Amino acid sequence: MFDLENKKAFITGGSSGIGRAIAELFIANGARVVIADIVDATAIADQIGAHYLPCNVADETSVANALAGAEDALNGKLDIVVLNAGVGDIGPTFEQTDQALIEKITSINQWGVLYGLKYAPEHLNDGGAIIATSSMASKLSMPGSGVYSAAKAAVNSMVSMAAMELGQRGIRVNSVCPGYVDTALGNSPEERRTTQMLTALARHADPAEDIAPVFLFLGSDASRYITGQAISVDGGMHSGYSGALLQLVTGSNGAPGGH
Ligand SMILES: NC(=O)c1ccc[n+]([C@@H]2O[C@H](COP(=O)([O-])OP(=O)(O)OC[C@H]3O[C@@H](n4cnc5c(N)ncnc54)[C@H](O)[C@@H]3O)[C@@H](O)[C@H]2O)c1
């Protein structure tokens, strides 16, 4: 049921990190893949056996052109569209956030997905799948990540809306909400310490081993009755307080008091 043989997939931000891991896993499971990215990924595409198309997800026309180009490059309508491109700039508090940061995060992380949801359906086969990369930040508030978190929460909202709009064509729409992942965007020492202390599994996520397989599941028939969901893949980060955190706060790794 996880087989993607003869499936055609389009992945934004497919040249690095999570997107590249998804592209490689999809190809390994039989899919033909177009990676669309703002950076020139011709060499990476050649290396992994994909096609590359330039795309700036913050630009509506660029997204429309890339999706049309993918249909041409793969000789037919698509089966899976992964709206993954994003930037991770975490700003200061709302009070201190400047307009340039708001526009950058919102136009790429939020409108980029909106444009994908707007133009992907005409290029998708009935029964296809759209998967957006959201974030555990969409569900968990941490001071300073307000603009990023709001954009990712909007992704979850748009995904559940699109699921309702496209369900009659059998097109499923879901988002994946990773915790911190070992990519250029999420591998600072502070982020590693955070996952060690705050996740139930007490470790960082690996893009290929921990995150990409969930996209394979959501793109395949194994998830054929799942739609409109924002699926956390965060090592248990937003499920509760880790033992390591409680140890730090109370000196004991169990719940304090008589609960
Ligand atoms: N790494 C993490 O800890 C983490 C956690 C939660 C969610 N995410 C999300 O995962 C997604 C992928 O990030 P990643 O961790 O693989 O980081 P990454 O920086 O390795 O990959 C991001 C990709 O998006 C591309 N990109 C950036 N702006 C673009 C634009 N305007 N148009 C087209 N492509 C663009 C980049 O060139 C790059 O290939 C993002 O949406 C990010 O918000 C990452």
The ligand as an ORCA input file, in Angstrom:
! r2SCAN-3c Opt
* xyz 0 1
  N      13.833     21.837     10.217
  C      12.929     21.983     11.144
  O      13.227     21.929     12.353
  C      11.468     22.182     10.760
  C      10.506     21.994     11.754
  C       9.158     22.167     11.426
  C       8.796     22.511     10.143
  N       9.768     22.701      9.194
  C       9.329     23.073      7.852
  O       9.867     22.150      6.918
  C       9.912     22.764      5.641
  C      11.246     22.430      4.991
  O      12.282     23.003      5.767
  P      13.681     22.268      6.015
  O      13.824     22.058      7.472
  O      13.838     21.122      5.113
  O      14.678     23.465      5.662
  P      15.652     23.685      4.404
  O      16.128     25.087      4.544
  O      16.639     22.587      4.324
  O      14.673     23.551      3.158
  C      13.803     24.574      2.748
  C      13.719     24.542      1.236
  O      12.768     25.511      0.784
  C      13.359     26.249     -0.275
  N      12.759     27.581     -0.325
  C      12.893     28.607      0.559
  N      12.205     29.678      0.138
  C      11.605     29.315     -1.031
  C      10.751     29.985     -1.934
  N      10.385     31.258     -1.739
  N      10.316     29.316     -3.027
  C      10.695     28.032     -3.259
  N      11.516     27.345     -2.432
  C      11.955     27.987     -1.331
  C      14.841     26.307      0.062
  O      15.645     26.633     -1.067
  C      15.057     24.883      0.562
  O      15.313     23.972     -0.490
  C       9.629     24.242      5.872
  O       8.297     24.526      5.498
  C       9.810     24.420      7.365
  O       9.070     25.494      7.878
  C      11.078     22.533      9.472
*
